[in-house]
Amino acid sequence: MITPVYWGIFFDDPHQILEGTLEKQIEFPHVTYGFKVPYPEEELQGVLCIVKLIGYGKDDNNEAWLVELPTWTLGYYHGATNPHIAISVSKTGKPVDSGKLEFQSIDPIKIVGRFGYFNGRGIVV
């Protein structure tokens, strides 16, 4: 097992559905499953997942999609109370605060992603 900066589900074509409207776009949109905790690389690396977007939230500092995670992945999840995908932030916003948004329900949208990690230089999927 390795301990990357963060690991989770990264999306094959994030900008088709996940485009944000605040000043700074999140470079690697993802659902964080773990931050500075061991990543079960042997079990998960590159594994395909379908995630459902089920809500949307935005304030002056953060913008994100609320997600429903695949049931089989819940035992691996060490992320925010509200699983989400931060998509943009203001000049003073922090992606880590995106889970605190008030999310409005939407009709579910399925998106495809793969497990991977951020190693400090880029994404490894």
N, C-alpha and C positions, 0 to 999 in steps of 0.2 A: 504494500500500500504506500502511496505517496501522499504528501500533505501540500497541495497547491494553495495558491491565494484563495481561490474559490472554485467550486465545481457545481455542476447541475446540468440542466437541459438547455442546449443552444439550438437556435432555429435555422433550418436550411435556407429559408428565404425570408428573413425577418422584416425587410422593408416593404414587402407587399402588404402586410396586414398591420405591422407594428409601428408605423411612422408616427413620431411624436410632434407636438406643436410648440414646445418651449424652446429656449435658446440653444441648449446643448442636447444633441441626440446621444443616446447611450450607444457606444460603439459596438458592443457585443451583447445584444438583448438576450436575456436568459432567465430561467427560474433558478435561483440559488438554492441548492440542496445543502451545501456546507461551506462555511467560511473558515479557513485555516484549521480545518479538521480533516482527518484522513479520508481519502477518496478510494473506494473499493474498485480500483481501475480494472482489475482482472474480471470482475463481474459486470461492470457497466460500460466501459469505454466503447463509444460508438453505437451503443444500443439505441435503436429507433423507438420513439415514443410519440403518442398522440396526446396533446394537451388541449383542454377546452378553455377558451376565453369565456368567462361568465360574467364579468363586470368591468366597468371602466371608472377611473377616478382621476381627477385633476384639481390642483389648486395653483396658487401663484408660484410654487417652488418645484412641484413634482407632478409627473403624469405616468400612469401605469394601468396595466390590465390585470384584473383579478383572474386567477386561473383555478381550474379543477385539475388536480394531478391524477395521473393513472393510478388506480388502486394498488397495483402491484409494486409501485415505487414508494409508497408511504413509509415503509420501514426504513428507508434510506434518508428520509427528509429530516434535516436539522436547520431549516430556514425560518423565515418570519412566520408569525401567527397567521397572517393572511398570505398564502402563496400568491406571488404576483410576478409580473415582468415590468420592470421600470423601463420606460421608453424615452423619456426626456426629462430634463431638469432646467431650472432657471440658472442664472449666473451664480446664485447663492444656494441653490438647492443641492441636496445630497441624495443619491439613489437609495441609500439605506433607509431614508425616511418614507419612501414610496409605499411601504406596507401599511402606513398609518392613515392613508387617504380614506375618505368616505367613498366607497364604490357603489355605483348604480348598476343594477342588474341589466344584462343585455341578453339577447337570444344567443345561445352558445355557438361559438365558431371554433371548429377544430383546426389546429395547426400541428405541423409535424416538426419534431426536433430530434436531437441525438444527445446522449450523455457525453460530456467532456469536461475540460477544466481550463482555467486561466493560470498560466505559470509565471506571470509577471511581465511577459513579453508579448504573448499572444494566446490565442485559443488553440487547444489541442482536442480534436474530435475524432 
